[in-house]
Amino acid sequence: MIDDKAMDLGRLIGQATEYQAMRRAEQVLKEDTDTVAKLESIQTLARQIDQLVSQGQMPDDAMTQSYEDAVRALETSVVGQAYVVARANFDKLMARVNQQISAGMEKGATSNIIMLG
């Protein structure tokens, strides 16, 4: 029963305008070589920063500035901005979904009625 409900929820999320907008923005982003290069730069810098932090070191000012500049360049590009907005809207949808799931779980945990089917 839970698997069926999860599948239904997934189907509904897949049909949501927020999900569809995010998928379109992802596709446009993947087709824009300049934006892909910006993303790759951000990912490379993020990995380097994570590696330094995991070793107990802090990134130097130049690396931090490079990362911030790369993120800013992505966010100010038309394609990047469209993706950031679409992703934020999808994340808000998923936060609401998760909040409702949690509320349902709490309600189910305190209910004396067992629902089957």
C-alpha positions as CSV (number, residue, x, y, z in Angstrom):
1,M,0.0,0.0,0.0
2,I,2.7,2.5,0.9
3,D,4.6,1.7,-2.3
4,D,1.5,2.4,-4.3
5,K,0.8,5.7,-2.5
6,A,4.5,6.7,-3.0
7,M,4.2,6.0,-6.7
8,D,1.1,8.1,-6.9
9,L,2.8,10.9,-5.1
10,G,5.8,10.7,-7.4
11,R,3.5,10.8,-10.4
12,L,1.7,13.9,-9.1
13,I,5.0,15.6,-8.3
14,G,6.2,14.8,-11.8
15,Q,3.1,16.6,-13.2
16,A,3.5,19.6,-11.0
17,T,4.3,22.9,-12.7
18,E,7.3,23.4,-10.4
19,Y,8.8,20.1,-11.4
20,Q,8.1,20.7,-15.1
21,A,9.6,24.2,-15.0
22,M,12.7,22.8,-13.3
23,R,13.2,20.1,-15.9
24,R,12.8,22.7,-18.7
25,A,15.4,25.0,-17.0
26,E,17.8,22.0,-16.5
27,Q,17.5,21.1,-20.2
28,V,18.2,24.7,-21.3
29,L,21.1,24.9,-18.9
30,K,22.6,21.6,-20.3
31,E,22.4,23.1,-23.8
32,D,24.2,26.3,-22.8
33,T,28.0,25.6,-23.0
34,D,28.9,28.9,-21.1
35,T,26.6,28.0,-18.2
36,V,27.8,24.4,-18.2
37,A,31.4,25.7,-17.9
38,K,30.3,28.0,-15.0
39,L,28.7,25.0,-13.2
40,E,31.7,22.8,-13.7
41,S,33.9,25.6,-12.3
42,I,31.6,25.9,-9.2
43,Q,31.7,22.1,-8.7
44,T,35.5,21.9,-9.0
45,L,35.9,24.8,-6.5
46,A,33.4,23.3,-4.1
47,R,35.2,19.9,-4.2
48,Q,38.5,21.7,-3.5
49,I,37.0,23.6,-0.6
50,D,35.3,20.5,0.8
51,Q,38.6,18.6,0.6
52,L,40.5,21.4,2.5
53,V,37.8,21.6,5.1
54,S,37.8,17.8,5.6
55,Q,41.6,18.1,6.2
56,G,41.0,20.8,8.9
57,Q,42.2,23.6,6.6
58,M,40.4,26.7,5.5
59,P,40.4,27.8,1.9
60,D,42.5,30.9,1.2
61,D,40.8,34.2,0.3
62,A,41.6,33.8,-3.4
63,M,39.8,30.4,-3.6
64,T,36.8,31.7,-1.6
65,Q,36.6,34.8,-3.9
66,S,36.8,32.6,-7.0
67,Y,34.0,30.4,-5.7
68,E,31.8,33.4,-4.9
69,D,32.5,35.0,-8.3
70,A,31.6,31.8,-10.1
71,V,28.4,31.5,-8.2
72,R,27.5,35.1,-8.8
73,A,28.3,34.7,-12.5
74,L,25.9,31.7,-12.7
75,E,23.2,33.5,-10.8
76,T,23.4,36.6,-12.9
77,S,23.3,34.8,-16.2
78,V,19.8,34.5,-17.8
79,V,20.0,30.7,-18.0
80,G,21.5,30.3,-14.6
81,Q,19.0,32.6,-13.0
82,A,16.1,30.8,-14.6
83,Y,17.4,27.5,-13.2
84,V,18.0,28.9,-9.7
85,V,14.4,30.3,-9.6
86,A,13.0,27.0,-10.9
87,R,15.0,25.0,-8.5
88,A,14.0,27.2,-5.6
89,N,10.3,26.8,-6.5
90,F,10.7,23.0,-6.7
91,D,12.5,22.9,-3.4
92,K,9.6,24.9,-1.8
93,L,7.1,22.4,-3.3
94,M,9.1,19.5,-1.9
95,A,9.4,21.1,1.5
96,R,5.6,21.4,1.6
97,V,5.2,17.8,0.6
98,N,7.6,16.7,3.2
99,Q,5.9,18.8,5.8
100,Q,2.5,17.2,4.9
101,I,4.1,13.7,5.0
102,S,5.5,14.4,8.5
103,A,2.1,15.7,9.6
104,G,0.4,12.6,8.3
105,M,3.0,10.4,10.0
106,E,2.3,12.1,13.3
107,K,-1.4,11.8,12.9
108,G,-1.0,8.1,11.9
109,A,1.2,7.4,14.9
110,T,-1.4,8.7,17.3
111,S,-4.4,7.2,15.7
112,N,-6.0,4.1,17.2
113,I,-7.6,3.2,13.9
114,I,-5.7,0.9,11.6
115,M,-6.4,1.7,7.9
116,L,-5.9,-1.1,5.3
117,G,-6.1,-0.5,1.6
